[in-house]
Amino acid sequence: MAGVTEIRVLTDEAQFRAHTSVFRRAMHWGPPTDEQWQVVLPSYEPDRVLAAFDGDEMIGTTQSYGSSLVVPGGALVPHAAISRVGVRADYTRRGVLTALMREQLSTLPDPVATLRASEGRIYGRFGYGLAGRWRTVEVDANRAVIAGEMTGRVRMIDQDTADKLLPELHEAVGRTRPGQIGRWAGWWARARDRKSEAENSVTVVHSGPDGDDDGFLTYKASGYEDFKHRMSIEDFEWANDDAWRDLWIYASRLDLVDKIEIDVALDEPVSWLFEDPRVVRTKDVFDEIWLRLVDVPRMLQARTYGSADPVVIELRDRLLPANDGRYRVSPGGVERVEEQADITMPVDLLGAVYFGDTTFSQLAATKRIAGTRLSDADALFAVPQKPYCGTFF
Ligand SMILES: CC(=O)SCCNC(=O)CCNC(=O)[C@H](O)C(C)(C)COP(=O)(O)OP(=O)(O)OC[C@H]1O[C@@H](n2cnc3c(N)ncnc32)[C@H](O)[C@@H]1OP(=O)(O)O
């Protein structure tokens, strides 16, 4: 659509509302009502909203939310959460999204971006790699026995208290695992609204023996049948193993609950909690984090590495050529070099291995990358914990 599509930064509320409508239409949803719009508005952050225009008509959208991201080793880096990507159905497959992505990536203030993809084939070409997945598990609550008692205390809080406490608790306990992100004001506004719609949404907070709050759980029940419910855990964060285990004890001992459903990290050891590990069944594994390394040198420096001999990676980045080049990765850090490369790969696949959800050897087996010294690269990028975000946007 060269020559017709113009990308503009949107600045006022009327444009933001049109932006939401164009995106929602692309998703086959209707425009927001006045009431819905009041909930959506706080998610529009100045300088982060882009739209494609054909003359005066808005035909495509994208935006980002300012956030933070935990990388392997525990550092927190500024992060753009990308959302509301849509192109009007009468303008698709003419390069509108390509123009939006180009502009967005070249103007982002953050060194890294992530998104949740509606389809698996859209974002690789723009340098996003599938970097983390979640596992949906179902627990048979009737047979779910956890031996022993709680070490701390769980208390139920009302909605007003949750509105104040959860953002603070998330800052304190919800940004420890690689892949977890800071939540922005608009995210909390949507979460509050969803909870007020579901009148039976409940939040409990955990405190340890010292009395300090160190975890929380938000859940709701549905599907009442034969006096039993299905319980969905919608938000669950903790600072330590005791808080995690105590909150699971609470959930598994709730009366009138038949099944518990929750999305967890691939390596969360839920089955080991229960006397009978078969009470936990994996229903699905699905992609969660699509990661775009925007400033590759900075992001490679931000994470830590395992011990192995150094490896030189030659990187190609079609949309951000400043990232092109060779990087020598060693346990002590990363530097740009001119020497011969061991492994050659595009930026989306560097995103895929960045959190350690997949490995260089696995990608080489599929012929997606080529190279030698793959096991050294695997050891350098190996992580003790699988990535998981747990914040949907
Ligand atoms: C983070 C989020 O918000 S996820 C939500 C994403 N939005 C949606 O799914 C809403 C419905 N879909 C849409 O709005 C549009 O189809 C979009 C945004 C996915 C794509 O927009 P388009 O303007 O058609 O993309 P564009 O024309 O730039 O396509 C670039 C390339 O990607 C390919 N492509 C685009 N969308 C898809 C897709 N859904 N499946 C497969 N290939 C695709 C195109 O074929 C094209 O390939 P080419 O360069 O080899 O010719």
The ligand as an SDF file (V2000), in Angstrom:
LIG
                    3D

 51 53  0  0  0  0  0  0  0  0999 V2000
   -0.8910   -8.1800   19.5890 C   0  0  0  0  0  0  0  0  0  0  0  0
   -2.2940   -8.3020   18.9950 C   0  0  0  0  0  0  0  0  0  0  0  0
   -3.0380   -7.3760   19.0810 O   0  0  0  0  0  0  0  0  0  0  0  0
   -2.7800   -9.7800   18.2850 S   0  0  0  0  0  0  0  0  0  0  0  0
   -4.1760   -9.3540   17.2700 C   0  0  0  0  0  0  0  0  0  0  0  0
   -3.7810   -9.2720   15.8130 C   0  0  0  0  0  0  0  0  0  0  0  0
   -4.9690   -8.8580   15.0510 N   0  0  0  0  0  0  0  0  0  0  0  0
   -5.8180   -9.7070   14.4740 C   0  0  0  0  0  0  0  0  0  0  0  0
   -5.6330  -10.9380   14.4800 O   0  0  0  0  0  0  0  0  0  0  0  0
   -7.0350   -9.0820   13.8490 C   0  0  0  0  0  0  0  0  0  0  0  0
   -7.3720   -9.6920   12.4790 C   0  0  0  0  0  0  0  0  0  0  0  0
   -6.2860   -9.5650   11.5040 N   0  0  0  0  0  0  0  0  0  0  0  0
   -5.8200   -8.3630   11.0850 C   0  0  0  0  0  0  0  0  0  0  0  0
   -6.2300   -7.2970   11.5260 O   0  0  0  0  0  0  0  0  0  0  0  0
   -4.7580   -8.3720    9.9960 C   0  0  0  0  0  0  0  0  0  0  0  0
   -4.9530   -9.4910    9.1670 O   0  0  0  0  0  0  0  0  0  0  0  0
   -3.3120   -8.4450   10.5310 C   0  0  0  0  0  0  0  0  0  0  0  0
   -3.0730   -7.2650   11.4630 C   0  0  0  0  0  0  0  0  0  0  0  0
   -3.0500   -9.7310   11.3050 C   0  0  0  0  0  0  0  0  0  0  0  0
   -2.3410   -8.3780    9.3440 C   0  0  0  0  0  0  0  0  0  0  0  0
   -2.4480   -7.1230    8.7180 O   0  0  0  0  0  0  0  0  0  0  0  0
   -2.0700   -6.9360    7.1580 P   0  0  0  0  0  0  0  0  0  0  0  0
   -2.0860   -5.4740    6.8890 O   0  0  0  0  0  0  0  0  0  0  0  0
   -2.9170   -7.8120    6.3310 O   0  0  0  0  0  0  0  0  0  0  0  0
   -0.5780   -7.4710    7.1250 O   0  0  0  0  0  0  0  0  0  0  0  0
    0.4680   -7.2000    5.9410 P   0  0  0  0  0  0  0  0  0  0  0  0
   -0.2730   -6.9800    4.6590 O   0  0  0  0  0  0  0  0  0  0  0  0
    1.4100   -6.1380    6.3530 O   0  0  0  0  0  0  0  0  0  0  0  0
    1.1690   -8.6030    5.9190 O   0  0  0  0  0  0  0  0  0  0  0  0
    2.5630   -8.7940    5.9160 C   0  0  0  0  0  0  0  0  0  0  0  0
    2.8210  -10.2360    5.6320 C   0  0  0  0  0  0  0  0  0  0  0  0
    2.2870  -11.0400    6.6830 O   0  0  0  0  0  0  0  0  0  0  0  0
    1.3930  -12.0160    6.1390 C   0  0  0  0  0  0  0  0  0  0  0  0
    0.2840  -12.1480    7.0830 N   0  0  0  0  0  0  0  0  0  0  0  0
   -0.3880  -11.1450    7.6390 C   0  0  0  0  0  0  0  0  0  0  0  0
   -1.3450  -11.6180    8.4420 N   0  0  0  0  0  0  0  0  0  0  0  0
   -1.2580  -12.9580    8.3780 C   0  0  0  0  0  0  0  0  0  0  0  0
   -1.9810  -14.0120    8.9870 C   0  0  0  0  0  0  0  0  0  0  0  0
   -3.0210  -13.7340    9.8160 N   0  0  0  0  0  0  0  0  0  0  0  0
   -1.6340  -15.2750    8.7010 N   0  0  0  0  0  0  0  0  0  0  0  0
   -0.6080  -15.5040    7.8520 C   0  0  0  0  0  0  0  0  0  0  0  0
    0.1180  -14.5530    7.2350 N   0  0  0  0  0  0  0  0  0  0  0  0
   -0.2020  -13.2910    7.5000 C   0  0  0  0  0  0  0  0  0  0  0  0
    0.9680  -11.4440    4.8160 C   0  0  0  0  0  0  0  0  0  0  0  0
    0.5430  -12.4560    3.9240 O   0  0  0  0  0  0  0  0  0  0  0  0
    2.2190  -10.7410    4.3420 C   0  0  0  0  0  0  0  0  0  0  0  0
    3.1000  -11.6970    3.7790 O   0  0  0  0  0  0  0  0  0  0  0  0
    4.0840  -11.3130    2.5670 P   0  0  0  0  0  0  0  0  0  0  0  0
    4.9240  -10.1570    3.0620 O   0  0  0  0  0  0  0  0  0  0  0  0
    4.8510  -12.5750    2.3540 O   0  0  0  0  0  0  0  0  0  0  0  0
    3.1810  -10.9280    1.4570 O   0  0  0  0  0  0  0  0  0  0  0  0
  1  2  1  0
  2  3  2  0
  2  4  1  0
  4  5  1  0
  5  6  1  0
  6  7  1  0
  7  8  1  0
  8  9  2  0
  8 10  1  0
 10 11  1  0
 11 12  1  0
 12 13  1  0
 13 14  2  0
 13 15  1  0
 15 16  1  0
 15 17  1  0
 17 18  1  0
 17 19  1  0
 17 20  1  0
 20 21  1  0
 21 22  1  0
 22 23  2  0
 22 24  1  0
 22 25  1  0
 25 26  1  0
 26 27  2  0
 26 28  1  0
 26 29  1  0
 29 30  1  0
 30 31  1  0
 31 32  1  0
 31 46  1  0
 32 33  1  0
 33 34  1  0
 33 44  1  0
 34 35  1  0
 34 43  1  0
 35 36  2  0
 36 37  1  0
 37 38  1  0
 37 43  2  0
 38 39  1  0
 38 40  2  0
 40 41  1  0
 41 42  2  0
 42 43  1  0
 44 45  1  0
 44 46  1  0
 46 47  1  0
 47 48  1  0
 48 49  2  0
 48 50  1  0
 48 51  1  0
M  END
$$$$
